[in-house]
Amino acid sequence: VQLQASGGGLVQAGDSLRLSCAASGRTFSTGTLGWFRQAPGKEREFVGYIRWSGWSGDATYYADSMKGRFTISRDNAKNTVYLQMNNLKPEDTAVYYCAATLRLVHTTTPDGYVYWGQGTQVTVSS
């Protein structure tokens, strides 16, 4: 499984940005895809995840600090997961990573995921 994160860039505070994570190599009929971010000198931080299966539909979960501004969604036909980020702040500046596992899990730590994308840089200027 390969994950390709894209959509990062330089924006101003208050702007919105949508990141994409495209999966290839196999189709995820069941899985969990998480978003993490890592700012310089800081540990990788959980943003949120979306998990899905053929019988339970989609479910999302967010870190408390991300609730209300960040939304994760999925386009099954495109095998792509999105991270919509609104009202961006300078402290959101980081490299954003998507990661996946082929299981339905509730995990907010990097070691709960098997496949990782290469990361995309988001820079928010004040």
MIMI-171930 format. One record per residue: residue in three letters; x, y, z negated of N, C-alpha, C, O in turn. Coordinates in steps of 0.001 Angstrom, whole numbers. Layout:
BEGIN
<node code="ala" n_px="X" n_py="Y" n_pz="Z" ca_px="X" ca_py="Y" ca_pz="Z" c_px="X" c_py="Y" c_pz="Z" o_px="X" o_py="Y" o_pz="Z"/>
...
This chain:
BEGIN
<node code="val" n_px="850" n_py="-1185" n_pz="0" ca_px="0" ca_py="0" ca_pz="0" c_px="890" c_py="1242" c_pz="0" o_px="1828" o_py="1357" o_pz="-789"/>
<node code="gln" n_px="577" n_py="2151" n_pz="890" ca_px="1314" ca_py="3420" ca_pz="932" c_px="339" c_py="4560" c_pz="662" o_px="-783" o_py="4573" o_pz="1169"/>
<node code="leu" n_px="787" n_py="5508" n_pz="-140" ca_px="-11" ca_py="6684" ca_pz="-454" c_px="708" c_py="7910" c_pz="77" o_px="1918" o_py="8059" o_pz="-94"/>
<node code="gln" n_px="-38" n_py="8774" n_pz="715" ca_px="530" ca_py="10002" ca_pz="1275" c_px="-236" c_py="11187" c_pz="713" o_px="-1401" o_py="11400" o_pz="1050"/>
<node code="ala" n_px="421" n_py="11957" n_pz="-146" ca_px="-198" ca_py="13151" ca_pz="-712" c_px="129" c_py="14352" c_pz="164" o_px="1239" o_py="14482" o_pz="678"/>
<node code="ser" n_px="-842" n_py="15212" n_pz="320" ca_px="-637" ca_py="16403" ca_pz="1134" c_px="-1573" c_py="17512" c_pz="664" o_px="-2460" o_py="17290" o_pz="-160"/>
<node code="gly" n_px="-1357" n_py="18707" n_pz="1204" ca_px="-2249" ca_py="19809" ca_pz="919" c_px="-1694" c_py="20856" c_pz="-27" o_px="-2339" o_py="21877" o_pz="-267"/>
<node code="gly" n_px="-524" n_py="20621" n_pz="-561" ca_px="66" ca_py="21601" ca_pz="-1463" c_px="495" c_py="22853" c_pz="-728" o_px="491" o_py="22909" o_pz="502"/>
<node code="gly" n_px="865" n_py="23858" n_pz="-1510" ca_px="1311" ca_py="25094" ca_pz="-901" c_px="1462" c_py="26192" c_pz="-1924" o_px="1393" o_py="25954" o_pz="-3130"/>
<node code="leu" n_px="1667" n_py="27389" n_pz="-1436" ca_px="1806" ca_py="28579" ca_pz="-2279" c_px="512" c_py="29367" c_pz="-2240" o_px="72" o_py="29800" o_pz="-1175"/>
<node code="val" n_px="-93" n_py="29552" n_pz="-3392" ca_px="-1336" ca_py="30301" ca_pz="-3486" c_px="-1235" c_py="31319" c_pz="-4611" o_px="-288" o_py="31305" o_pz="-5398"/>
<node code="gln" n_px="-2221" n_py="32198" n_pz="-4675" ca_px="-2269" ca_py="33188" ca_pz="-5745" c_px="-3208" c_py="32724" c_pz="-6847" o_px="-4094" o_py="31898" o_pz="-6624"/>
<node code="ala" n_px="-3003" n_py="33256" n_pz="-8008" ca_px="-3872" ca_py="32936" ca_pz="-9131" c_px="-5326" c_py="33239" c_pz="-8756" o_px="-5630" o_py="34279" o_pz="-8171"/>
<node code="gly" n_px="-6204" n_py="32314" n_pz="-9104" ca_px="-7614" ca_py="32460" ca_pz="-8771" c_px="-8021" c_py="31765" c_pz="-7483" o_px="-9210" o_py="31568" o_pz="-7231"/>
<node code="asp" n_px="-7057" n_py="31399" n_pz="-6675" ca_px="-7352" ca_py="30712" ca_pz="-5417" c_px="-7723" c_py="29252" c_pz="-5667" o_px="-7596" o_py="28734" o_pz="-6776"/>
<node code="ser" n_px="-8181" n_py="28618" n_pz="-4605" ca_px="-8499" ca_py="27193" ca_pz="-4628" c_px="-7603" c_py="26457" c_pz="-3654" o_px="-7071" o_py="27031" o_pz="-2704"/>
<node code="leu" n_px="-7453" n_py="25175" n_pz="-3917" ca_px="-6633" ca_py="24334" ca_pz="-3063" c_px="-7184" c_py="22922" c_pz="-3140" o_px="-7625" o_py="22477" o_pz="-4200"/>
<node code="arg" n_px="-7160" n_py="22223" n_pz="-2027" ca_px="-7596" ca_py="20828" ca_pz="-2031" c_px="-6443" c_py="19934" c_pz="-1591" o_px="-5919" o_py="20068" o_pz="-485"/>
<node code="leu" n_px="-6072" n_py="19048" n_pz="-2453" ca_px="-5046" ca_py="18056" ca_pz="-2147" c_px="-5709" c_py="16788" c_pz="-1635" o_px="-6829" o_py="16450" o_pz="-2015"/>
<node code="ser" n_px="-4989" n_py="16097" n_pz="-764" ca_px="-5467" ca_py="14831" ca_pz="-231" c_px="-4467" c_py="13732" c_pz="-548" o_px="-3262" o_py="13968" o_pz="-631"/>
<node code="cys" n_px="-4988" n_py="12543" n_pz="-721" ca_px="-4147" ca_py="11368" ca_pz="-905" c_px="-4703" c_py="10285" c_pz="16" o_px="-5752" o_py="9702" o_pz="-256"/>
<node code="ala" n_px="-4000" n_py="10032" n_pz="1087" ca_px="-4437" ca_py="9046" ca_pz="2064" c_px="-3749" c_py="7716" c_pz="1802" o_px="-2528" o_py="7650" o_pz="1657"/>
<node code="ala" n_px="-4540" n_py="6673" n_pz="1744" ca_px="-4012" ca_py="5333" ca_pz="1497" c_px="-3956" c_py="4556" c_pz="2801" o_px="-4862" o_py="4643" o_pz="3629"/>
<node code="ser" n_px="-2906" n_py="3811" n_pz="2970" ca_px="-2778" ca_py="2953" ca_pz="4144" c_px="-2158" c_py="1627" c_pz="3721" o_px="-1596" o_py="1504" o_pz="2633"/>
<node code="gly" n_px="-2269" n_py="667" n_pz="4579" ca_px="-1706" ca_py="-638" ca_pz="4278" c_px="-2758" c_py="-1668" c_pz="3946" o_px="-2623" o_py="-2845" o_pz="4282"/>
<node code="arg" n_px="-3817" n_py="-1213" n_pz="3275" ca_px="-4941" ca_py="-2077" ca_pz="3005" c_px="-6113" c_py="-1209" c_pz="2590" o_px="-5941" o_py="-40" o_pz="2243"/>
<node code="thr" n_px="-7286" n_py="-1779" n_pz="2628" ca_px="-8489" ca_py="-1056" ca_pz="2220" c_px="-8764" c_py="-1325" c_pz="748" o_px="-8717" o_py="-2467" o_pz="290"/>
<node code="phe" n_px="-9047" n_py="-271" n_pz="25" ca_px="-9358" ca_py="-375" ca_pz="-1392" c_px="-10854" c_py="-605" c_pz="-1561" o_px="-11627" o_py="352" o_pz="-1590"/>
<node code="ser" n_px="-11266" n_py="-1848" n_pz="-1671" ca_px="-12675" ca_py="-2076" ca_pz="-1977" c_px="-12943" c_py="-1842" c_pz="-3459" o_px="-14053" o_py="-1482" o_pz="-3852"/>
<node code="thr" n_px="-11945" n_py="-2045" n_pz="-4248" ca_px="-12000" ca_py="-1776" ca_pz="-5685" c_px="-10669" c_py="-1157" c_pz="-6085" o_px="-9615" o_py="-1605" o_pz="-5635"/>
<node code="gly" n_px="-10709" n_py="-153" n_pz="-6908" ca_px="-9447" ca_py="422" ca_pz="-7318" c_px="-9613" c_py="1649" c_pz="-8179" o_px="-10722" o_py="2120" o_pz="-8433"/>
<node code="thr" n_px="-8504" n_py="2142" n_pz="-8610" ca_px="-8425" ca_py="3362" ca_pz="-9401" c_px="-7306" c_py="4207" c_pz="-8814" o_px="-6190" o_py="3729" o_pz="-8609"/>
<node code="leu" n_px="-7617" n_py="5457" n_pz="-8549" ca_px="-6600" ca_py="6367" ca_pz="-8048" c_px="-6522" c_py="7562" c_pz="-8970" o_px="-7517" o_py="8241" o_pz="-9223"/>
<node code="gly" n_px="-5354" n_py="7803" n_pz="-9457" ca_px="-5140" ca_py="8902" ca_pz="-10384" c_px="-4286" c_py="9996" c_pz="-9781" o_px="-3495" o_py="9779" o_pz="-8863"/>
<node code="trp" n_px="-4477" n_py="11171" n_pz="-10332" ca_px="-3629" ca_py="12312" ca_pz="-9987" c_px="-2827" c_py="12696" c_pz="-11225" o_px="-3352" o_py="12762" o_pz="-12336"/>
<node code="phe" n_px="-1547" n_py="12946" n_pz="-11000" ca_px="-656" ca_py="13417" ca_pz="-12043" c_px="57" c_py="14656" c_pz="-11519" o_px="69" o_py="14923" o_pz="-10318"/>
<node code="arg" n_px="636" n_py="15387" n_pz="-12421" ca_px="1448" ca_py="16515" ca_pz="-12000" c_px="2668" c_py="16619" c_pz="-12904" o_px="2653" o_py="16184" o_pz="-14055"/>
<node code="gln" n_px="3709" n_py="17200" n_pz="-12358" ca_px="4939" ca_py="17351" ca_pz="-13122" c_px="5555" c_py="18703" c_pz="-12812" o_px="5937" o_py="18994" o_pz="-11679"/>
<node code="ala" n_px="5639" n_py="19513" n_pz="-13842" ca_px="6284" ca_py="20814" ca_pz="-13730" c_px="7762" c_py="20653" c_pz="-14073" o_px="8137" o_py="19698" o_pz="-14753"/>
<node code="pro" n_px="8601" n_py="21571" n_pz="-13614" ca_px="10039" ca_py="21476" ca_pz="-13895" c_px="10318" c_py="21405" c_pz="-15392" o_px="9828" o_py="22217" o_pz="-16177"/>
<node code="gly" n_px="11113" n_py="20419" n_pz="-15762" ca_px="11499" ca_py="20281" ca_pz="-17157" c_px="10447" c_py="19675" c_pz="-18061" o_px="10642" o_py="19593" o_pz="-19273"/>
<node code="lys" n_px="9331" n_py="19249" n_pz="-17486" ca_px="8247" ca_py="18685" ca_pz="-18288" c_px="7965" c_py="17247" c_pz="-17858" o_px="8346" o_py="16811" o_pz="-16771"/>
<node code="glu" n_px="7289" n_py="16532" n_pz="-18743" ca_px="6900" ca_py="15170" ca_pz="-18420" c_px="5726" c_py="15165" c_pz="-17433" o_px="4995" o_py="16144" o_pz="-17278"/>
<node code="arg" n_px="5591" n_py="14032" n_pz="-16792" ca_px="4468" ca_py="13882" ca_pz="-15873" c_px="3156" c_py="13892" c_pz="-16663" o_px="3020" o_py="13208" o_pz="-17678"/>
<node code="glu" n_px="2206" n_py="14674" n_pz="-16181" ca_px="967" ca_py="14922" ca_pz="-16910" c_px="-218" c_py="14372" c_pz="-16133" o_px="-336" o_py="14565" o_pz="-14923"/>
<node code="phe" n_px="-1083" n_py="13689" n_pz="-16847" ca_px="-2299" ca_py="13150" ca_pz="-16233" c_px="-3274" c_py="14271" c_pz="-15911" o_px="-3518" o_py="15159" o_pz="-16728"/>
<node code="val" n_px="-3829" n_py="14212" n_pz="-14700" ca_px="-4843" ca_py="15185" ca_pz="-14285" c_px="-6234" c_py="14557" c_pz="-14338" o_px="-7145" o_py="15097" o_pz="-14965"/>
<node code="gly" n_px="-6384" n_py="13431" n_pz="-13685" ca_px="-7675" ca_py="12747" ca_pz="-13654" c_px="-7594" c_py="11536" c_pz="-12750" o_px="-6595" o_py="11310" o_pz="-12067"/>
<node code="tyr" n_px="-8663" n_py="10764" n_pz="-12762" ca_px="-8711" ca_py="9621" ca_pz="-11855" c_px="-10125" c_py="9430" c_pz="-11327" o_px="-11095" o_py="9966" o_pz="-11862"/>
<node code="ile" n_px="-10204" n_py="8657" n_pz="-10270" ca_px="-11470" ca_py="8170" ca_pz="-9742" c_px="-11327" c_py="6667" c_pz="-9578" o_px="-10301" o_py="6186" o_pz="-9097"/>
<node code="arg" n_px="-12317" n_py="5947" n_pz="-9963" ca_px="-12290" ca_py="4499" ca_pz="-9786" c_px="-13594" c_py="4059" c_pz="-9152" o_px="-14632" o_py="4697" o_pz="-9324"/>
<node code="trp" n_px="-13529" n_py="2970" n_pz="-8425" ca_px="-14694" ca_py="2562" ca_pz="-7656" c_px="-14693" c_py="1058" c_pz="-7440" o_px="-13663" o_py="388" o_pz="-7520"/>
<node code="ser" n_px="-15864" n_py="569" n_pz="-7168" ca_px="-16023" ca_py="-824" ca_pz="-6782" c_px="-17288" c_py="-923" c_pz="-5955" o_px="-18067" o_py="27" o_pz="-5873"/>
<node code="gly" n_px="-17488" n_py="-2079" n_pz="-5342" ca_px="-18653" ca_py="-2259" ca_pz="-4496" c_px="-19952" c_py="-2281" c_pz="-5273" o_px="-21015" o_py="-2030" o_pz="-4706"/>
<node code="trp" n_px="-19887" n_py="-2579" n_pz="-6566" ca_px="-21118" ca_py="-2706" ca_pz="-7348" c_px="-21350" c_py="-1572" c_pz="-8316" o_px="-22476" o_py="-1390" o_pz="-8779"/>
<node code="ser" n_px="-20334" n_py="-805" n_pz="-8639" ca_px="-20510" ca_py="210" ca_pz="-9676" c_px="-20442" c_py="1630" c_pz="-9152" o_px="-20697" o_py="2573" o_pz="-9901"/>
<node code="gly" n_px="-20098" n_py="1809" n_pz="-7866" ca_px="-19980" ca_py="3174" ca_pz="-7368" c_px="-18737" c_py="3851" c_pz="-7900" o_px="-17829" o_py="3199" o_pz="-8415"/>
<node code="asp" n_px="-18703" n_py="5172" n_pz="-7771" ca_px="-17546" ca_py="5948" ca_pz="-8180" c_px="-17720" c_py="6509" c_pz="-9578" o_px="-18821" o_py="6864" o_pz="-9997"/>
<node code="ala" n_px="-16610" n_py="6579" n_pz="-10283" ca_px="-16598" ca_py="7207" ca_pz="-11602" c_px="-15330" c_py="8022" c_pz="-11724" o_px="-14267" o_py="7591" o_pz="-11277"/>
<node code="thr" n_px="-15429" n_py="9179" n_pz="-12317" ca_px="-14269" ca_py="10044" ca_pz="-12492" c_px="-14032" c_py="10317" c_pz="-13968" o_px="-14928" o_py="10219" o_pz="-14807"/>
<node code="tyr" n_px="-12788" n_py="10661" n_pz="-14237" ca_px="-12392" ca_py="10993" ca_pz="-15608" c_px="-11273" c_py="12020" c_pz="-15499" o_px="-10390" o_py="11909" o_pz="-14649"/>
<node code="tyr" n_px="-11326" n_py="13022" n_pz="-16377" ca_px="-10350" ca_py="14101" ca_pz="-16313" c_px="-9706" c_py="14338" c_pz="-17667" o_px="-10300" o_py="14094" o_pz="-18718"/>
<node code="ala" n_px="-8486" n_py="14817" n_pz="-17609" ca_px="-7874" ca_py="15316" ca_pz="-18831" c_px="-8691" c_py="16514" c_pz="-19302" o_px="-9238" o_py="17260" o_pz="-18489"/>
<node code="asp" n_px="-8770" n_py="16691" n_pz="-20594" ca_px="-9605" ca_py="17766" ca_pz="-21139" c_px="-9239" c_py="19122" c_pz="-20555" o_px="-10118" o_py="19938" o_pz="-20274"/>
<node code="ser" n_px="-7965" n_py="19362" n_pz="-20373" ca_px="-7522" ca_py="20668" ca_pz="-19898" c_px="-7865" c_py="20907" c_pz="-18428" o_px="-7781" o_py="22037" o_pz="-17947"/>
<node code="met" n_px="-8250" n_py="19849" n_pz="-17713" ca_px="-8558" ca_py="19964" ca_pz="-16290" c_px="-10066" c_py="20052" c_pz="-16026" o_px="-10490" o_py="20418" o_pz="-14930"/>
<node code="lys" n_px="-10851" n_py="19720" n_pz="-17018" ca_px="-12295" ca_py="19697" ca_pz="-16813" c_px="-12813" c_py="21076" c_pz="-16447" o_px="-12410" o_py="22085" o_pz="-17027"/>
<node code="gly" n_px="-13706" n_py="21099" n_pz="-15483" ca_px="-14334" ca_py="22339" ca_pz="-15078" c_px="-13677" c_py="23021" c_pz="-13891" o_px="-14349" o_py="23721" o_pz="-13133"/>
<node code="arg" n_px="-12378" n_py="22831" n_pz="-13716" ca_px="-11691" ca_py="23463" ca_pz="-12592" c_px="-11271" c_py="22462" c_pz="-11528" o_px="-11157" o_py="22812" o_pz="-10354"/>
<node code="phe" n_px="-11040" n_py="21224" n_pz="-11932" ca_px="-10550" ca_py="20205" ca_pz="-11005" c_px="-11628" c_py="19159" c_pz="-10769" o_px="-12330" o_py="18748" o_pz="-11693"/>
<node code="thr" n_px="-11747" n_py="18741" n_pz="-9522" ca_px="-12720" ca_py="17722" ca_pz="-9153" c_px="-12077" c_py="16714" c_pz="-8218" o_px="-11424" o_py="17079" o_pz="-7240"/>
<node code="ile" n_px="-12267" n_py="15453" n_pz="-8528" ca_px="-11735" ca_py="14373" ca_pz="-7689" c_px="-12903" c_py="13717" c_pz="-6963" o_px="-13947" o_py="13432" o_pz="-7550"/>
<node code="ser" n_px="-12696" n_py="13487" n_pz="-5677" ca_px="-13726" ca_py="12822" ca_pz="-4876" c_px="-13057" c_py="11875" c_pz="-3903" o_px="-11834" o_py="11850" o_pz="-3766"/>
<node code="arg" n_px="-13874" n_py="11110" n_pz="-3243" ca_px="-13324" ca_py="10063" ca_pz="-2367" c_px="-14122" c_py="9960" c_pz="-1088" o_px="-15349" o_py="10055" o_pz="-1098"/>
<node code="asp" n_px="-13412" n_py="9764" n_pz="23" ca_px="-14034" ca_py="9494" ca_pz="1317" c_px="-13647" c_py="8078" c_pz="1705" o_px="-12533" o_py="7831" o_pz="2166"/>
<node code="asn" n_px="-14568" n_py="7160" n_pz="1515" ca_px="-14249" ca_py="5761" ca_pz="1760" c_px="-13898" c_py="5500" c_pz="3207" o_px="-13002" o_py="4703" o_pz="3487"/>
<node code="ala" n_px="-14581" n_py="6151" n_pz="4135" ca_px="-14345" ca_py="5930" ca_pz="5559" c_px="-12931" c_py="6333" c_pz="5968" o_px="-12343" o_py="5747" o_pz="6877"/>
<node code="lys" n_px="-12399" n_py="7331" n_pz="5291" ca_px="-11058" ca_py="7819" ca_pz="5611" c_px="-9991" c_py="7241" c_pz="4676" o_px="-8802" o_py="7525" o_pz="4822"/>
<node code="asn" n_px="-10433" n_py="6429" n_pz="3721" ca_px="-9504" ca_py="5863" ca_pz="2746" c_px="-8672" c_py="6969" c_pz="2084" o_px="-7460" o_py="6841" o_pz="1906"/>
<node code="thr" n_px="-9349" n_py="8034" n_pz="1734" ca_px="-8677" ca_py="9231" ca_pz="1215" c_px="-9377" c_py="9714" c_pz="-54" o_px="-10603" o_py="9695" o_pz="-162"/>
<node code="val" n_px="-8569" n_py="10139" n_pz="-991" ca_px="-9064" ca_py="10734" ca_pz="-2232" c_px="-8616" c_py="12190" c_pz="-2258" o_px="-7510" o_py="12520" o_pz="-1829"/>
<node code="tyr" n_px="-9488" n_py="13053" n_pz="-2765" ca_px="-9210" ca_py="14485" ca_pz="-2802" c_px="-9145" c_py="14986" c_pz="-4234" o_px="-9809" o_py="14468" o_pz="-5131"/>
<node code="leu" n_px="-8332" n_py="16001" n_pz="-4415" ca_px="-8297" ca_py="16734" ca_pz="-5673" c_px="-8585" c_py="18197" c_pz="-5346" o_px="-7739" o_py="18910" o_pz="-4807"/>
<node code="gln" n_px="-9784" n_py="18619" n_pz="-5680" ca_px="-10177" ca_py="20010" ca_pz="-5473" c_px="-9803" c_py="20799" c_pz="-6712" o_px="-10226" o_py="20467" o_pz="-7820"/>
<node code="met" n_px="-9015" n_py="21838" n_pz="-6526" ca_px="-8556" ca_py="22653" ca_pz="-7647" c_px="-9043" c_py="24084" c_pz="-7433" o_px="-8735" o_py="24713" o_pz="-6421"/>
<node code="asn" n_px="-9793" n_py="24576" n_pz="-8384" ca_px="-10350" ca_py="25919" ca_pz="-8303" c_px="-9763" c_py="26804" c_pz="-9385" o_px="-9254" o_py="26331" o_pz="-10401"/>
<node code="asn" n_px="-9849" n_py="28108" n_pz="-9137" ca_px="-9379" ca_py="29086" ca_pz="-10112" c_px="-7978" c_py="28728" c_pz="-10616" o_px="-7745" o_py="28617" o_pz="-11820"/>
<node code="leu" n_px="-7073" n_py="28554" n_pz="-9690" ca_px="-5739" ca_py="28124" ca_pz="-10048" c_px="-4999" c_py="29163" c_pz="-10871" o_px="-5181" o_py="30368" o_pz="-10697"/>
<node code="lys" n_px="-4165" n_py="28670" n_pz="-11765" ca_px="-3395" ca_py="29527" ca_pz="-12660" c_px="-1903" c_py="29245" c_pz="-12473" o_px="-1535" o_py="28161" o_pz="-12019"/>
<node code="pro" n_px="-1056" n_py="30185" n_pz="-12810" ca_px="391" ca_py="29946" ca_pz="-12666" c_px="855" c_py="28681" c_pz="-13383" o_px="1786" o_py="28017" o_pz="-12928"/>
<node code="glu" n_px="219" n_py="28349" n_pz="-14485" ca_px="620" ca_py="27144" ca_pz="-15224" c_px="225" c_py="25859" c_pz="-14520" o_px="596" o_py="24772" o_pz="-14962"/>
<node code="asp" n_px="-519" n_py="25967" n_pz="-13437" ca_px="-833" ca_py="24783" ca_pz="-12624" c_px="294" c_py="24459" c_pz="-11642" o_px="243" o_py="23445" o_pz="-10946"/>
<node code="thr" n_px="1286" n_py="25303" n_pz="-11590" ca_px="2417" ca_py="25068" ca_pz="-10701" c_px="3123" c_py="23776" c_pz="-11074" o_px="3551" o_py="23601" o_pz="-12215"/>
<node code="ala" n_px="3243" n_py="22884" n_pz="-10121" ca_px="3843" ca_py="21568" ca_pz="-10374" c_px="3884" c_py="20795" c_pz="-9061" o_px="3316" o_py="21207" o_pz="-8050"/>
<node code="val" n_px="4570" n_py="19671" n_pz="-9112" ca_px="4457" ca_py="18686" ca_pz="-8047" c_px="3316" c_py="17756" c_pz="-8429" o_px="3293" o_py="17205" o_pz="-9530"/>
<node code="tyr" n_px="2390" n_py="17588" n_pz="-7530" ca_px="1224" ca_py="16752" ca_pz="-7777" c_px="1398" c_py="15405" c_pz="-7082" o_px="1732" o_py="15331" o_pz="-5899"/>
<node code="tyr" n_px="1164" n_py="14359" n_pz="-7841" ca_px="1309" ca_py="13003" ca_pz="-7346" c_px="-19" c_py="12258" c_pz="-7408" o_px="-814" o_py="12451" o_pz="-8327"/>
<node code="cys" n_px="-241" n_py="11409" n_pz="-6419" ca_px="-1345" ca_py="10472" ca_pz="-6521" c_px="-764" c_py="9077" c_pz="-6738" o_px="327" o_py="8753" o_pz="-6269"/>
<node code="ala" n_px="-1516" n_py="8278" n_pz="-7451" ca_px="-1068" ca_py="6935" ca_pz="-7791" c_px="-2277" c_py="6016" c_pz="-7832" o_px="-3389" o_py="6456" o_pz="-8126"/>
<node code="ala" n_px="-2064" n_py="4758" n_pz="-7543" ca_px="-3205" ca_py="3854" ca_pz="-7447" c_px="-2895" c_py="2484" c_pz="-8018" o_px="-1745" o_py="2054" o_pz="-8096"/>
<node code="thr" n_px="-3949" n_py="1830" n_pz="-8407" ca_px="-3900" ca_py="428" ca_pz="-8758" c_px="-5128" c_py="-231" c_pz="-8145" o_px="-6150" o_py="425" o_pz="-7941"/>
<node code="leu" n_px="-5034" n_py="-1502" n_pz="-7856" ca_px="-6139" ca_py="-2199" ca_pz="-7206" c_px="-7131" c_py="-2769" c_pz="-8212" o_px="-7943" o_py="-3628" o_pz="-7870"/>
<node code="arg" n_px="-7067" n_py="-2296" n_pz="-9436" ca_px="-7976" ca_py="-2745" ca_pz="-10486" c_px="-8800" c_py="-1566" c_pz="-10996" o_px="-8425" o_py="-405" o_pz="-10830"/>
<node code="leu" n_px="-9906" n_py="-1884" n_pz="-11606" ca_px="-10687" ca_py="-880" ca_pz="-12309" c_px="-10087" c_py="-728" c_pz="-13696" o_px="-10192" o_py="-1627" o_pz="-14530"/>
<node code="val" n_px="-9464" n_py="399" n_pz="-13934" ca_px="-8816" ca_py="611" ca_pz="-15222" c_px="-9152" c_py="1985" c_pz="-15759" o_px="-9497" o_py="2901" o_pz="-15012"/>
<node code="his" n_px="-9043" n_py="2106" n_pz="-17051" ca_px="-9091" ca_py="3427" ca_pz="-17684" c_px="-7700" c_py="3671" c_pz="-18222" o_px="-7358" o_py="3223" o_pz="-19317"/>
<node code="thr" n_px="-6907" n_py="4377" n_pz="-17455" ca_px="-5540" ca_py="4618" ca_pz="-17885" c_px="-5128" c_py="6027" c_pz="-17503" o_px="-5357" o_py="6476" o_pz="-16380"/>
<node code="thr" n_px="-4524" n_py="6708" n_pz="-18445" ca_px="-4087" ca_py="8082" ca_pz="-18234" c_px="-2571" c_py="8197" c_pz="-18270" o_px="-2030" o_py="9302" o_pz="-18305"/>
<node code="thr" n_px="-1889" n_py="7073" n_pz="-18261" ca_px="-424" ca_py="7086" ca_pz="-18286" c_px="131" c_py="6549" c_pz="-16981" o_px="-483" o_py="5696" o_pz="-16341"/>
<node code="pro" n_px="1297" n_py="7051" n_pz="-16587" ca_px="1871" ca_py="6622" ca_pz="-15296" c_px="2085" c_py="5117" c_pz="-15184" o_px="1967" o_py="4558" o_pz="-14094"/>
<node code="asp" n_px="2397" n_py="4461" n_pz="-16287" ca_px="2693" ca_py="3035" ca_pz="-16192" c_px="1463" c_py="2187" c_pz="-15913" o_px="1577" o_py="976" o_pz="-15723"/>
<node code="gly" n_px="290" n_py="2806" n_pz="-15886" ca_px="-918" ca_py="2065" ca_pz="-15545" c_px="-1168" c_py="1959" c_pz="-14052" o_px="-2113" o_py="1298" o_pz="-13622"/>
<node code="tyr" n_px="-330" n_py="2601" n_pz="-13266" ca_px="-497" ca_py="2637" ca_pz="-11820" c_px="670" c_py="1952" c_pz="-11129" o_px="1801" o_py="1966" o_pz="-11613"/>
<node code="val" n_px="368" n_py="1356" n_pz="-9992" ca_px="1364" ca_py="547" ca_pz="-9290" c_px="1951" c_py="1280" c_pz="-8083" o_px="3160" o_py="1248" o_pz="-7854"/>
<node code="tyr" n_px="1102" n_py="1924" n_pz="-7332" ca_px="1525" ca_py="2562" ca_pz="-6085" c_px="1533" c_py="4074" c_pz="-6272" o_px="632" o_py="4646" o_pz="-6886"/>
<node code="trp" n_px="2563" n_py="4703" n_pz="-5733" ca_px="2725" ca_py="6151" ca_pz="-5905" c_px="2980" c_py="6823" c_pz="-4566" o_px="3677" o_py="6292" o_pz="-3700"/>
<node code="gly" n_px="2395" n_py="8004" n_pz="-4422" ca_px="2706" ca_py="8852" ca_pz="-3291" c_px="3948" c_py="9668" c_pz="-3586" o_px="4492" o_py="9605" o_pz="-4689"/>
<node code="gln" n_px="4395" n_py="10425" n_pz="-2614" ca_px="5656" ca_py="11131" ca_pz="-2729" c_px="5540" c_py="12477" c_pz="-3440" o_px="6559" o_py="13076" o_pz="-3784"/>
<node code="gly" n_px="4346" n_py="12954" n_pz="-3662" ca_px="4158" ca_py="14235" ca_pz="-4329" c_px="4056" c_py="15391" c_pz="-3351" o_px="4652" o_py="15379" o_pz="-2274"/>
<node code="thr" n_px="3291" n_py="16378" n_pz="-3753" ca_px="3139" ca_py="17590" ca_pz="-2961" c_px="3226" c_py="18790" c_pz="-3901" o_px="2617" o_py="18794" o_pz="-4970"/>
<node code="gln" n_px="3985" n_py="19804" n_pz="-3498" ca_px="4259" ca_py="20952" ca_pz="-4363" c_px="3109" c_py="21952" c_pz="-4317" o_px="2644" o_py="22348" o_pz="-3248"/>
<node code="val" n_px="2670" n_py="22343" n_pz="-5496" ca_px="1689" ca_py="23415" ca_pz="-5637" c_px="2341" c_py="24528" c_pz="-6435" o_px="2827" o_py="24312" o_pz="-7545"/>
<node code="thr" n_px="2347" n_py="25703" n_pz="-5866" ca_px="2926" ca_py="26863" ca_pz="-6544" c_px="1880" c_py="27958" c_pz="-6603" o_px="1333" o_py="28371" o_pz="-5580"/>
<node code="val" n_px="1609" n_py="28422" n_pz="-7815" ca_px="599" ca_py="29447" ca_pz="-8020" c_px="1295" c_py="30698" c_pz="-8534" o_px="1908" o_py="30692" o_pz="-9601"/>
<node code="ser" n_px="1191" n_py="31761" n_pz="-7766" ca_px="1819" ca_py="33010" ca_pz="-8160" c_px="831" c_py="33881" c_pz="-8910" o_px="-374" o_py="33824" o_pz="-8670"/>
<node code="ser" n_px="1349" n_py="34680" n_pz="-9813" ca_px="477" ca_py="35541" ca_pz="-10638" c_px="219" c_py="36878" c_pz="-9962" o_px="-490" o_py="37721" o_pz="-10513"/>
